Amino acid sequence: MALLRIQTEQNNICIVTEPGETAADALLRAGYPVPYVCGGRGKCGKCKILADGIWQQACQMYPQKDVLITAFGWEEPGKIQTGVSPATAEKQEEQMQIVGGSPRVKYEEMAVQQGGSAILAVDLGTTTIAAVLVDADTGKVLDSGCCINSQRRYGADVLSRMREAAAGAGDALRMLAEADIRGLYEQMRERWGQGRIKHIYVAGNTAMEHLLLGESCEKLSQAPFTPVSLCERSTRLEGIPLTVLPGVSAFVGGDIAAGLLACGFDRIHRPVLFLDLGTNGEMALGTADGILATSAPAGPAFEGGNISCGMGSIPGAVCKVRLIRERSIVKTIGDKPAAGLCGTGVLELVSELLDNGLVDGSGRLREPYAQTGYPISARTTGGELIFTQQDIRELQMAKAAIRSGVELLLKRAQVDASEVGTVYLAGGFGYYLDVRKAVRIGLLPEELERRTEAAGNTSLKGCASYGHDLSARERMARILSAVQVMNLAEQPEFEETYIAQMSFRERGGIR
């Protein structure tokens, strides 16, 4: 055993490591938000700590003696309290805006509203787990909270986690998901009283729901990608009934089904499009003839993944960028010092580089930045944030996958983009996305620019409705019966469409 002694502006504490434990695991166990993008394989380099004056990868460091940590290579190094967002109360209020619910009830009003039962609705995201407490009778949002998904120590993506589950970590992954939900539950229970929360409802992608329930992911992780079940399933957590929402397919899960419910896909009068942009970009096109859904393998660029200076949407992440005479002006989440680029920052930067003629239609950086990359801003941990040619390629692949999915959905349903009435952009990425810039890089067709709206956390909205409203469950059943799934990889035009959508429209030109 050894001690990790942490001396920073935020903390001055000690952590006792366990035999055979890495520094990253010890920090995660103590509640620190260690970036585990590669699942601890030492490939991503994002878990660096300044230990005894040397920058080292925490996931590859097995302390044999006491170590002094004086800085972290990621934002928000402070300890996370169980069940609380790493961005503290400010992030929770921001989450409530994304959810689209009413403001949380003030504590002085709680005494009046303590009676009656409530349900806890949970969006089991791969990166973040969000929850709202909902009055079971009125559907009013009483409280909210979120936390980082602790399963990330087994990888940032679901494929890594399914692989680890197959290798024997299934119980550990299940217990981590349960512990995160339990933390949110306990947080709400402390404020709203013992015994008030009668039921927990959870919506997540198909893999996340399997991992929560301890179900085998062996057949889900390889062709033909067969889930154990897509039906509603129930278990218990801390003696409280817990229900997992039904899904559509291996790649269109309960979170998307909940989103379609929240966006009223059972009440369609003209074509509507639903987009949830993440590592797998799930999308659905609703028409009078039914709902056509698909999933596009976008990769993690929209979440800051595989970007050399990328990071999640946490304080310090550059989320907005403007270029004036090749000089960048940036805005970060929480107005903190710049630590990296989140997904919207990546998209905005490329849009600005295109508008300023620094990137051509093929996606190539022009001189003098072609070899060295474009400098964005000073980094909190020293040096500059540099956006590279490979970073541009990552965004091109992500946007090509999404745009190809949109184009092929429209083609299959014989709907022109001009006929689409509304585009619902789900999740935090959609909430902060500048649609004009999304159109500029070709992520969305130009016809949809003025018809696109941020829908917030539709998974959480739909999950809350499903939990407190019996009619919502009937509506969900109608939606699920109307959905057909289109496998992009099986479409003969996919490869050609994907390649065509890799390019950009140059300044003043035609793509």
N, C-alpha and C positions, 0 to 999 in steps of 0.2 A: 504493500500500500504506500501511496505517496499523497502529498498535499498539493492541490492546485491553489495557489494564493493569488487572488485577483485584486489588483490595485488599479482602479481606473477612477474617472470623475464620478461615475455612477455607483461604484461598489468597492468595498474593501472587506472581502470575505474569504473563507477557505472551504474547499471541497475535498473530501477524502475519497480518493479513487479506490475502486475495487480491483482485486487481482485480475490481470488480463484485460482490463478495461482501457479503451482509448481515452484520450483527453476529450474528444468530441462526445463520446458516450457519457462521460462524467458530467460534462456541461449540460447535455440534454437532460440527464436525470435531475439536475439541479434547476432546470427550468429555463436554460438559455436557448435562444432561437438559432441554433447552429444550422447553417445551410447544408443540407445533405443531398445535393442535387444528383450526385452519382451514386448515392447509397453507401458511401464510405469506402469507395474503391480507390480513392486518391487521384481521380482523373479530372475533376472539375476545378480544383484549386480554390473553391469558394469558402472553405472553412478555416482559413488561415487565422492564426493567433500569434501575437508577439510574445513569445515565451523565452524568458531569460535573454531578452534582447535580440532574438532571432525569429524571423517570420517562419512559421512551420504550419503544415497541414494537421489540424487537430485530429482528423480521422486516422492518420497514420502514426500518431504519437502515442507511445505506451510509456507513461511516466514511471521511471524506476526510482526517482528521488523527487524531492519537493521542487516545484516549478513556480516561477513568478510570472504571471500573465499581466501585461500592462496595456494591451490594446487588442481589439478584435478587427478582423478584416471584413466585417459585415455591419450593417446598421442595427440599431436597437440592441446593444449588448446587455442592457439591464435584465435582471431576472424577471421571468414571466410568472405571474401568479396563476395558479390553477384556474382554468375556465375564463381567463380574462385575456382580451386581445393584447398583443405586444405593443400596440400603440395606445394602450390604456383607454380611459373613458372617452377621449376625443375620437378614437377610432370606433368605439361602440356607437357614438352618436352618428358618425359618418355611415356606419353600417345600417343604422335605422333608416337613413335617407335612401340608401341603396335598396333596402327592402321595400321602401315605399309605404311603410306603416305610419300610424300616428306617432307623435312624440311620446316617449316613455312617460308613464304616469309619475308625477312628482311624489317623492317619498311622503310628504305631508298629506297626500291624498290617499295613501295606501290604507290607512285605518278604515276609511269609508268603503274601500273596495276589496277588503280582505275576504268577504263572504263568497260562497259559490266555488265551483271547481274551475280548473284551468288545464290546458294541454300545452305541452312543450313541443314546438315544431323545430326540426333540426335539418339544416342543409349540410350533409356530410360531404364536404368538398375534399379534393385530393390535397390541396394546400391549406385551406382554411375551413374550419367548421363554424357555422353561424347558427344561432338559435333565437327564437322569439317565444315569449310566454303569451298565450292567447286565452282570453276569457272564453270558456267553453260555451257560454250561452249567447254572448253578443259578438264574439269574434274580434273584440277589441284587443289590439296589441298592448300589453301591459309592461313588458320589459324586453330587453334584448342583450345579447352577449355574443362573443366570438372568441376563438382561440386558434392557434396554429395546430394543424393536424400532427400529432406526435408520431404517426407512422412514417414520417419523412426520414427518420433515421434508417429506414429500409429502402430509401430511394425517393426521388421527387415525383416519379410517375407511377401509374398503376401497374405497368408491365414489370417494373423492377420489384414491386411489392408482391405481385403474383408469383414471380420467380422465387422470391425469398420464402413465400408461403409454401410453395411446392418443395423447397429445400428443408422445411421443418419449422419455419417461423410463423406458421399459421396462428397458433394460440397466442403468441406474443403480439401479433398484429391485431387480433381480435381484442385482446385485453387493452391495448393502447387506444383503440377506437372507443371502447366502452369507458375507459378512464376519462377521455376527453369529454364525452357526452355526460358522464357522471359529474364532472367538474362544473359544466354549465348548469346541470340540474341542481346541484348543491348551491350554486350561486343564486339561482332564482328562488330556491326553497328558503334560503336564509332571509331573503327580503320579503317573501310573500307568505311564509308560514308553513309549518309542517302539515303534510297531508292534503294541501290544496291541489297540487299537480297530480292529476288522475291518470294521465296517459302521455306517452312520448311517441311522436311520429317522426320518421326519418326518411328523407329523400336523398339519394346519391346515385352516382353512376353504377352500372351493373357490377363492376368489379368491387367498388367500395362497399356496396351492400353485401356482397358475398363475404368479404373480409370481416365485416362487422358481425355477421351471423356465424362465422367460423365455417362457412361452406367451402368445399373444394373449388379451387380456381384452375385445376389442371386442364379441363376441357375448354374452359373459357379463354385460356391463354394461348391456345393453338388452334389452327384450322381444324374443323369448320367453326370454331368459337361457339361452343354450346354451353349456355348457362345451366346451373343446377335448377333454377326456377326463375321465372319472371313475374310470378304471382305475388300478391300481398302475402307477407309472412310475419309471424309474431313470435316474440320471446319476452323475457322480463329482465329488467335492469333495476337493481336495488328494490326488488319486489314490485316495481311499477311496470304495467304492460307497455311493451315497446313494439310498434308496428312499422315495418318497412314497406314503403309504397311500391306498387307494381311498376314494371318497366315494359319497354317495347321490344328490345333486342339486346344482343351482347354489347352493342356500341351506342344504343339509344336507351338510356336507363330511366330510373324512377325520377331523377332530377329533371330530365327533359319532359317526361310525362306530366310532372307537376307544373313545369313551365307552360306547357300547352294548355293546361287547365287554367292557370293564372291569366293567360292571354286570350281566353275565350275561344279556343279552337273548335268548340262544339257549337258555336254560334256565328258561323262565317257567312257574310253577305257578299263579299268580294275577296279575291285572292289576298292572302296575308302570308308573310314570311317570318319565321322565327330563327334567330341565330344566337348560339351560345359559343363564343369564341374562346377556345382553350387549346390544350394539347391535342385533343380530338375535337374538331369543330363540329358540334352537332347542329343540325338545321332541319327545319320542316316547312313545307309549303302546303298551306291549307286552301282548298277550293271547295266549290259546291259538290264536287264529285268525291271528296275525301281528303285525306292527309297523306302526303308523301314525305318520308323522312330519310335522312342519311347522315353519315358521319365521315368527316374528311380528316385524314391524318395530317394535321397542320404542324405538329411539333410544338415545342414549348416557347417559341419566340414571342408569342403574344403574352406570355407570363414572365418574360425576361430570361428565359432559359436558352442555353446554347449561344448566348450573346456574351462576348468577351468581358464586357463591363455590365452585364445584365443582373437584375435582382428582382424580387417580388415587389408588389405594390405596398411597400411599407415606408414609414417616414425616412426621408433622405433619398428616395428614388426620384430621379428626374422623370416627370410625367408630361411636361410641356416644353417645347423647344421653338425658338424663333431665331432666324439667321438674318443679320444685318451686316452687309458687306463682309460676309464670310465669318463674322463674329457671332458666336452663339449666345443667346440669352435664355436661361433655363429657369423653370419653376419646379420645385421639388414638393413631394407630399409632406405636409406638415411644416413647410418652409424650413426644413433642416438642411445642413450642408450636404452637397451632392455626394452620394456614395455609389451610384450606379444608375442604370437605365431600366425602368419597368417597361411593360409592353406598349403602353400609349406613348411613352417617350421615344421608343424605337421607331414607331410608326410616324410620329410627328417629325422626328429628325430626318428620316428618309424623304418625307414630303418636302421639307425645307431644302434639303440638298438637291432635290429635283428642281424645285422652283428657282434655285440659285445657280443652276447649271453645273453643279459639282458632281452630279451623277447622271450618266446618260441612259438612254432607253434600255440598254442591255443590263443595267444595274452596275456598271463599272464606275468606280470612283475616278475622277479626273485628277490630273496633277495640280498641286504638288502633294496630293494626299493618297495617290494610288498605292504606294508601297508602305507608307508609314501610318495610314489611317487618318481620320479626321478628329482633331482634338475638340472635346466638348466642354469640359470644365475641370477644375481642380478636384481631386478626390480627397475625401476626409482622411483617408489612411495614407495619404502621400501620393505624389505624382499626378498625372492627368487621366481623365476618362477618355479613352481613345476608341472611336468607332471604326471598325475595320471592314475591309472588303468582304471577309467571310461573314461578318455580321449582316451585311446587306443581303448576301446570298440566303442566310437563314430566314430573313423576312420575306424574300422573294418566294421561297418554297412554301412558307406558311400562307401567304396571301394567294398564291397560285392554287393551293389545295382548297381554300375556302371559296374562292371565286369559281373554281371548276365545279364544286358542289352546287353552288347557286345556279350556275348556267345549266347544268345537267338536270337539276330539279325542274327548272322552268321549261326546259326542252321536253322532258318526259311528260310533264303535265300540260304541254301545249299552251303555256301562258307566256305572254310577252312581259318584259320587265315593266313596261308602262302600265300594265293592267294591275300591278300589285298595289293594293291600297295602303298597307302599313307594313313596315319592317320593324319587328321587335328585337332589339339588341339586349340580350340578357346578361346579367352579372356585373361585377365591378368594372370589368374592362369596357363593357358597353356604356356604363354610367359615365365614365370619364372620356370616352372616345370623341374626338372631333370628327364628325361624319364627313365634313368637307375634305379633310385630309385622308380619310379612309377611301373616299372616291378618287382623290388625287393619285394615290398609289395603285388604284385599280382593285382594291379589296371588294368594292361594291360597284354595280353599274351606276352610271350617272343619273339614270332615270329615278333611282331610289333615294337620292340625296335628301330631298325635301319630305320624304315619306318615312324616314327612319326616326325612331324614338327609343330612348333608353328605357327599358322596362324594369330595371332594378333586379334584385335577386328573385327571379320568378320561381326558382326551385323552392325557396322559403315561403313565398306567397302561396304557391299552390299546395305545399305541404300543410300550411296552417289552415287553408280552406278545407282540405281533405280531412283534417283532424276534427274540426268543430262543426262541419256542415254535412249532414247526411246526403243532401241533394248534390253536393260536390262530388261525392263518391259515385253517384249515378252518372254524373257528367263525365267523370274520369273513365268510367266503363265505356261510355259512348265514344270518347276520344280514342281509347285503345282499340276498339273494334273498327275504327275508321282508318287506322294508320297502316300504311304499307311501307316497307323498308326497301330502299334502293341501295344496293351494294355498289359503291363507286368503282371499285376495282374490276367489277364485272361489266362495266359499261364500255363498249368498243371505242367511244369517243373520248374516254377519260384521259388517256396519255396525250393525245393531240391537244385537247383543251388545256391540260395542265401546262404543257410546254409553251403554248401560246400566251397563257396568263402569267408567265414568269417575267415578261418584259414590262417596262413602264412607258407611260406617255411622256415624251420629253417636253420641256418648256416650249410652249407655242406650237408644238407638233402633234402628230397623231401616233398613237401607239402602234 
